[in-house]
Amino acid sequence: MAHVWLIGMMGSGKSTVGRLVAEHLDRPFYDTDVAVESAAGMTIMEIFERFGEDGFRERERTAVAQIADETPGVVATGGGAILDPVSVETMGAAGTVVLLAVDPDVLIARVAEDGDRPLLLDGIERAIRSIDRARSDRYRTSADVVVDASRPIETVAEEVEAICNAL
């Protein structure tokens, strides 16, 4: 079985769902944000501050390529991974891309307490709605499968697990 790449907005549950699915299927779990931080020796916030979004996306592209060569597993990507055409192509070639789609109001509630997201520094509600408008078409065109992730995480994980088992 190939990789299952989870894409979607920040707060959509990619890391939580990915860990659950990987554990249930006894498959490796990868997180591109963790890979970027580990390789850089700094947090995502520090990378954004020092190198900007372009510097982060370059590191993210490298992480996606490296994970694509690893033992197939479940991969949580950063919310903006779909902004890089090379990353999207790599993900599609290395497995199935699953969009965890979440209503913006649900996302706002989920990330309201999280001050560690660089793209939300100018206000959560405005940022979420703006990012959602800018990325929604790209998410949908990058995905092989769309899962409604506005539901409880356990329900979403069960659906993603069923998708994995069907591959």
N, C-alpha and C positions, 0 to 999 in steps of 0.2 A: 504494500500500500504506500502511496506517495504522501507527501506532507498535506496537512489541512491548514490553510492560512486563514486566520481570523482577522478581518478588517472591519473598520467602523470608527465612529466618533469616539473621542475620549469619553470615558464613562459608560461605554456600551457594554462593558463586561468582558472584553477580550481576554484579559489575563486571568480573571477568575474562572470564566467558562473554560478557557484553554487548559488550566491546571486540572479542573475537575474531569474533563474529557480525557486528557492524557492519562490521569491516574486510573480512571475506569477501564481504559483500553490497554493499560500497561505499555504506553508509548512515551517517548521522550517529550518533554515540554520545553519550548523555546520562547523567549520573549525578546524581540528586537531591541526594545528600550534597554533591557538589562545588558544585552550584548554590546550596545553602543556605550553605555556607561562603563562597563568593564574594560573595553578596549581603550577608552579615552582616559580612564582613571579619574573621572569627574562626573557629576550629576548632569542630567539633561539640562537643568536650569543653568548650570555653569557653562555648559557647551553653548547654549543659546546666548548667554551673556558675552562669552569670549569670541565665538565664531559666527554668531547669527544663525538664522534658520537654514541658510544655504550650507553652512558648515555642518550643521546637524544632519541635514538630508544626505550629504555625501557619506557621512559615517553610517547612516541608516542603510543606504544602498549597499555598502560593504557588508554590513551585518546580514542583510537579506541574502546576498550572494553566498556568504559563508554558511548560513543555516541551510540554504538550498542543497548544499553538498553534504550535509550531515545525515545521520540515520533518520528516515522519515518519522515525523512526529506531528504534534499540534503546535502551531506557531501563533503567538499573539504579536501583532504588528503595532507600530505606533499609528496614531490616528491619521497622520499625514503621509503614510507610506505610499498611498495611491497617487500622490502628487508627482512622484518620480516614475516616468514611463519605463525606465530600465527595471526598477523594482517590481512594477506590475507585471512586466514580461517575465521576469525571473520567477515570480510567484506562480504565475499561470503555467509555466513550463515545468515547475517542480511539484505540482499538485493541484488541489482544488481550493478555490478561494471562496470563503463563506463570509458574507456581509452580515454583521450583527446590527440590524437597523433598529434605531430607537427614536421615538418621538422627542423633539427638542425639549419639551416641558419636562419629560422624565429625566433627560440628561442634565438639565439645569438643577433639578432636585438632587441628583446623584453626586454632582461635582461641587455643589455649593460650599462644602466644608474643606475642599482640597485647595490649598494655597501653593501647591507645588507644580502647577501647570503653566509654563511660560506664556502660552497663547491666551491665557485667561486673565492676565494682569490688568487689563483695561475694563474689567467688569464681566462677570460671568454670563448673565443673560444675553447681553448684546453680543459678546464673543461667540457663544454657542450658536445663536441664531445666524450670525454672519458666516461662521465656519460651515454650518450645516447647508446654508444656501450655496456657498462656494463649492462644496465638495459632493453634494448629494448625487449629482449625475455621474461623477467619476466613480463614486462607490458602486453605484448600480452597474455601470458598464464594466467595472473591473471584476465583479463577482460572478461566480458560477452559480451560486445559490444564495438566496436571501432568507434570513431567519429573523422573525420579530423578537427582538431582545428587550422589549418593554416589559415583558413578563418576568416572573421570578427567575432568578439565575439557575436554579435547579431544573426548571422546565426547559430553559434555553439549552442548558448543557445536555439534557436528554435528547433534544432534537438534533443538536450537533453530533452527538454520539451516534444517533440513528443514521445520520448522513454519512459519517465515517464508516459505519458497518455496511452501508450499501455500496460503498466504492469498491 
